[in-house]
Amino acid sequence: MTNEVDVQAIADPEHIAISKSTGIKIDWRDGHHSDYPLAYLRDECPCATCTGAHGTEPQRSSYSKPELFPMFKPALRMDSVEAVGSYAVRIYWNDSHNSGIYSFDHLRAICPCEECQRKL
């Protein structure tokens, strides 16, 4: 069984590298490494609109599935990223979306690496 101290250590980044054109890479204090491509981050936005909070229909993006966009769509990129306290980052996307606050807990939970995906 995991206690709160262990959970906090897992979701605590040691180093964060941000590239507005490719994504976010995080080295976690427990030695794990996560690499989040732009499209994956945008599709996993935790905001109320994207997740369908408050009983609304989820409005998730589909940037990870380019086959769903038969017409040309501008390349996705981050316009800017800001820290939210010491627990999260907010991403301002070039598609004008900016309401998602990506907590470190959320980022660790959605880690796209093979090891983490096998655990789901």
N, C-alpha and C positions, 0 to 999 in steps of 0.2 A: 504494500500500500504506500502511496506517495504522500508525504506530508507537505505542508505549505512552504517550508523552507526549500525543499527540493524543487517544487513547481516554480518558485520565484527564480531560482538559479538557472533553470532551463530556459525561461523566457527573458533572460537578461543578456543583451548583446554586449560583446566585448569590443567589436569593431563593425562599423557600418560603412559601406562604400556605395555611393549613389552616382549613377550615370543617367542623365536625363534622356539619353537616347537608347539605352539598353536595359536598365532596371536597377535593382538593389541587390547587393550581396551582404550577407550578415555572417560574421563569425560569432557564435554564441559562447558564453562562458563555460559551458559544459563540453566544449570541443567540437560541437556540431557546426556544419557550414550549410547555409541556405543561399540559393541563387534564384531570385525572382525576376523573370523576364517582364518587360513592360505589359504585354498583352495579358499575361497571367494576373499581374497586380490589378490591372483595370477591371478584369472580369471578376476578381475576388473582392471588389470594393465592399466594405462593411457598412456603408451608410444605409439609412432607413429606406431610401428610394430603391436602391439596388437590391436590398434583402427582402423588401416587402414587409417591413415592420409596420405595426399598427394596423394589420389586417389588409394592407394594400397589395396589389399584384406586384411581385418582384420585377424590377426593370433592369436586370443584369445585362451587361454588354457582352458581346461575342467576338471580341478582338482576337481571341485564341483560335477562332474558327474562321479563317479568311474565306473559306468556300461559301460562307453565308453572305458575303459581300460581292455580288457579281459586278457591281459598278466600282469605279475608282473611289477609294477613300483615302484621305490624307494620312500619312504615317503617324502613328501614335507616339507621343513623347510627353515628358513631364516639363511643364513650364517652370515650376519651382517646387521645392519641398521644404517644409518647416518642421521643426521639433514641436511637439505638443507635450509640455512638461518633460518628465524624464521617462515617460511610458509609451510614447507613440510618435508617429510622423503623419503629417497631412500632406497629401500630394495634390498639386494643382495641375490638372491635365489640359492638353491643348484642345480637347473636345469640350472645354468649358465646365467640366465636372470637377468639384473640389470639396464636396461635403463629407467624404470618407476620411475617418481618422483610423489609421492602421496601427492598432496597439501592438506592442511587441508580443503579447500573448496571442493575438490574432495571427500575426505573421508566423510565429512558431507553429501554430496549429495548422496553417495552410502550406507548410513547407512542401515544395513540389519535388523534393529529391526522391529517388527510388526507395530508400530505406523508410522514409516517412509515409510514402504512398502505400507501401506494403502493409503498414500498420492500420490503415483505414479499412 
